[in-house]
């Protein structure tokens, strides 16, 4: 039995992506992978709740939860983590297709949108092959699913997927507490006449950079 041509075209981008990245994914852990996976191990309900109240420099409990599931399934074998990243990327492509269809685009246009995202070489390679790069994948999946729910008028799923997206891409650090660093930083930003201070010498550049970043919080 021969498959219709439009079905072959529809699955072709997903097959090409899977064929390329499944062979290359999961050959080891690098950089932030080791500490993040170790800190995401859950042995009881207390550890599970701890994923949402602690961080390792970034507050991304939903990503940590995916590492928890991978640890239960694969232990310390990197291959399973890599395959999970590839599957998340394929789900992102499917969610982009769904979003395009929600905007009443044709099937061909929706397939093109998914293919452009899956087969671009700018950021997909890092997200799929680097274990910790799944942050972008979880965020993309949740954001596109939330947008699809909004377009279709489904408030409940939209709120749920938005929360998943927010818990997948927390920013590093936090603004200073009111009344603590705000006032000294503000006085350091401007002189007594309201003008910016002179450019410091090269030896003080590092401290100036920190002071300027604090000023932006003000």
N, C-alpha and C positions, 0 to 999 in steps of 0.2 A: 504493500500500500504506500503510495507516494504522498508525502506531506505537501500541503499547499505552500506556495512560494512565500506568501506573506508571513506564515508561521516560522519559516526558516529564517527570514530576515529579522523577525522579532527576537528570536533567541540567539542570533549570531553574535551580537556584542557581548552578551553574558558568557557564551561559550568561549569566545576569544579571550576575554578577561580571565576566566577560570583556568583556561589552558596555559596562559602565560604565568600567572601569579601563584597558582597552586604548586607548581614545580619549584618556585623560588622562595616560597614563604616557609617560615618555621625552621630555619637552620641554626638558630642560636639566639641568645639574649645579649643585648648590648645596652650600654649607658644606663638609663633610668629603670630598665626592666627589672633588674635584680631586686632592688630595694622595694619597688612598688608591688611586685608579686609577693615578696616575703611579707610585707605589711598588710596584704589583702587576705592572708590566710585566716579562715574562720573555723574555730573548733567548737564554739557554742553560741548561744543567742547573744551573749554579751559582746563577743567579737563582731557579730553581725551588726549589732547596734552601733558598735564603735566605728564602723566605716562611715557613719553619717555625722560623727561628732569630732573626728580627728582628721588630720591631713598630713601629707608628707612634703609639704611645700606648696602643693596645689590641692584645692578642695574639689575633688571629682569622685564622689562616692559611687555614682552609677558605673563609671569605668572600673573602679575598684571591685564592684560587685561582679562584673564580668570576669575579672581575674580570679575571684573567689570560685565562680562556677568552673572555670578552666582548671583551677587547682584540684577541685573535687574530681574532675573527669580525667585529667592528664597528669596530675602531679607536677613534676619539674621538667617534663618532656616538652621542648619548645615547638615541636611539630604541631601539636594540637592548638597552641596559641596562634601560630601562623595561619592555620586553616580557619580558625575563628575569625581572624581579621579579614580574610578573603570572603568568607560568608557574609560578614557585616557589610563589606563593600558591595557585594551583590545585592543585598537587601536595600542599600542606599540607592542603587540604580533602579530597583523596582519601585521604591518610594518616589523617586523623581518621575518615573513613568506615571505613577498614580496621580501625582500633583499636576502634571501636564494634562492628563485626562480630566481632572477636576476643573481645570480652566477651559474645558471644551476644545482642546486641541485634538487634532486627528490622531489616529494610532501611529501613523508614520512620523508625525512631528514629535509625539511622545517618545517613541523609540529613539529618534534622533537625539532628543534631549538626554535620555539615559546613556546613550552611546557616547556622546560628547563628554559626559562626566566620567564615565568608566574608563574610557580609552585615552584620556589626556595624560600627559607624562609630567605635568608640573608638580602636583602634590599627591597623586594617588599612590605612586610607588612607595613613598615614605610611609603613608598611612597603612598600606597593606603589608609591607615587609618589615616594618619596625613594630615590635609588639606594643610599645607604649604609644605608637601613633594611632591606635584605635580610638583615642580621644576624639579626633576629628570625625571618625566614622560614626561613633555613637551620637555625637552632636548633630551630624548631617542627617542621620536617620530620624532622630527625634524631631528635629526642626522641620523637615519636609513632611513628616506624618502630621505634625501639628498644623502646618499650613494647609495640608489637604483637608483636615477636619474642619478648619475655619472656612475654607471655600465651600465645603459641602454643608455648612451650618450645623455641625455637630460639636456642641460646646463642651460636653464631658470629655470626649477623647482629646479635644484641642488642649484643654487645661492639663490633662494627664501627660500628654506628650511634651508640653511646654515645661512641666516640672522635670521630666526626664532630661530635657535639653539643658535646663539650668543646673541640674546636679551633675552634668557630664562635662561642663567646661567652666569651672570656677576660676576666677582670676587669682594670681599669686599675690599674697600679702593683703593688707586691709588698710583703710584710711586711719590716720591717728585719731585717738579719742578726743572729743571736744574738750577744750580747756587744758590739754596736756602739751601737745607739740604745736598746736595751731598758732598761738600767740607769739612764741619765740620765732617761729618760721616766718611769720608775717613781718616781724620787725627786721628780720634778716633779708627780706626780699627788697625792701626799699630803704632809702636813706631818710634822714629827718626832713628833707625837703620834698619827699615823695618821688624822688628820682631813683632809678636803678643804680646800684653800687657799681664802682669801677670793676673792670675785668681783672680777676685775681691773677697772680703770677702762676707760672706753670706748676710749681711745687704744691699749690693748693687746689689744683683742678679737681682732684678726687672728692674732697670735701665739699667743693662748690656744686658738683654734680648731685650729690645727695641732698644738699640744701635746696637746689632748684626743684628736685622731684618732690620734696616736701611742700614747697611753695605751690605746686600745681594742685596738691590736695586741698590747700587753703582756698 
